[in-house]
Amino acid sequence: MYAAGPHGALLQGSRHGWVERTPTSGAVVGLGRFRGELYLADRVEGLMRVQGPDLVPVELPVWPRHLHATPGTLTMSERERIVVTRDLETLQRTSIEELALRRRRPTFR
């Protein structure tokens, strides 16, 4: 289990308590495990991968405000769009406006 707080620390928890893993900018807005690795979305630093005691920038043209990870997808929200990747190379972008339009369209069967 992981947590990040406003004072700039990534914490790892267990039944024995909490341990600081690595310092952060203090602007972490999301944590998630994707493809067996821990990623965090940071408003100052962008998308980062936790690698041992270090935070390594992920070279993607994305600036996440939120992050949701599953074993097969990494979903991030930016200011005006949702970004999904399955391989950290290909990005599928959908604007918030487009999502709102899709939701309003009636579906008939």
Summary of the structure (lengths in Angstrom):
residues: 109
radius of gyration: 15.8
end to end distance: 43.2
largest distance: 53.8
contacts: 284
relative contact order: 0.13
helix: 8%
strand: 52%
